[in-house]
C-alpha cells in the first residue's frame, strides 16, 4: 500500500460523519415542516388509510423536480433565481420571487406558531415566549454561524423525523389492510377529498424547496477548495452528478416515507377513534396523547420541534437566495453578515414578520391557507421554467437532464396543475 493510498484512507476516516450527506437530506426534511405535518395529519385523521396512496405517487415526482434543481445549481454554479434572470424576461423572475417571499413569510408564521404551541404542551411554558425563543435561536444560528458548521446542526436535526416511524411501534397497525389501502384506496372524490389531495401534493412539492436545493448545491461547491461549476470544468461531472442523484432521491425518499408514517399514525389512532378534524400539528400531537399514550405524544411533539428548526431556516433562506440573486446582491450562508447585508436582512425580516403575525388578528391557519394558495399558483409555471432550464444546452452545456427525469417533471406539472385548478375552483 503506497503513501498516497494511506493518506486517502486516513483522510476519509477523519471526515465528519455527516460530511458526505448533501443538501438533499435537509431539503427533504424541510418538506415535512410543521405545516406539512398538519396537512398529513388531517389526511390521516379524515380519511384513514385511504390517503396513503398519495405518497408513493408523490415520491418520484418530487425527487425528479428536486434533482433538476440540484443539477442546475451544481452545473451552472448559480442558484435558480440567477439562472431564471439570465434566461427569461424580467417579469417572470419578479413575479415568482414576490409571491415566494409572501408565501414563505406566511408559512414561517404557521410553522413558528405550531412550534410554540407544541413547546407549551411539552414544557408548560407560555407558547408566545417559546415561539420567540425559537425564532431568535434560528436567526442567531443562520446569521452568526458559518454555513459549513451550521449545516451539520441541520443534518443532525434530520434524525428527528425518525420519531414518526417510532410512533408506529406504540400503536396497533393492521399491516395487511395498510398495504391494501395504499394500492387500492376507497374514497369518494368529492370536494373534501379533493381539498385534502391538493393540500398533500401542495405541501410535498413546494416552490421554496426548489430555490433552496439549487442554492445549497452552490454553497457546497464554494465550500470545497478548487471546485468550480461543471459547465466550466466537467472533469468531476460523473462523480458529482451521481452524488446528486443519490443524495436527492434518498433525501426525498426519507421525506416521503416520513409523510407516509404521519398519515398512517394518525389514521390508526385519530381516525379510528372518530377524531377527523385536525387544524395544526400541535393539535394532532395533543389528540394522540389520550389515544396512544404519553410516549407517542412526546415522539410526535419532538418530531414537530425538530423539523420546525429545519423548516424555518429553509423557508427564510430560500427567499433570501431568490431575492438576492434577482437583485445581484452578494448571498450565501457562508458569508459573514457584513459581507451580505441584503441577504441576511431578508432572512431576518422574513422570520421576524412570521413572529409578528402571531400578535395580529391573522390566525396561523389563515396564514397557512394563503401560503398554500400562493404556492399552488406559482409551483406549476415555476416547474415549467425549471424543466426548460435543465433542458437547455445554452444553460447546462453537455449536462442537460435525462429524458426520464424530464418526463417525470412534466408529469409533476400535470399533477400540480390539476391540483391548482381544483384548489382555485370556488365551492
Secondary structure, 3 states (H helix, E strand, C coil): CCHHHHHHHHHHHHCCCCCCCCHHHHHHHHHCCHHHHHHHHHHHHHHHHHHCHHHHHHHHHHHHHHHHHHHHHHHHCCCHHHHHHHHCCHHHHHHHHHHHHHHHHHHHHHHHHHHHHHHHHHHCCCHHHHHHHHHHHHHHHHHHCCHHHHHHHHHHHHHHHHHHHHHHHHCCCCHHHHHHHHHCCCCCCCHHHHHHHHHHHHHHCCHHHHHHHHHHHHHHHHHCCCCCCCCCCHHHHHHHHHHHHHHHHHHHHHHHHHHHHHHHHHHHHHHCCCCCCCCCHHHHHHHHHHHHCHHHHHHHHHHHHHHHHHHHHHHHHHHHHHHHHHHCCCCCCCCCHHHCHHHHHHHHHHHHHHHHHHHCCCCHHHHHHHHHHHHHHHHHHHHHHHHHHHHCHHHHCCCCCCHHHHHHHHHHHHHHHHHHHHHHCCC
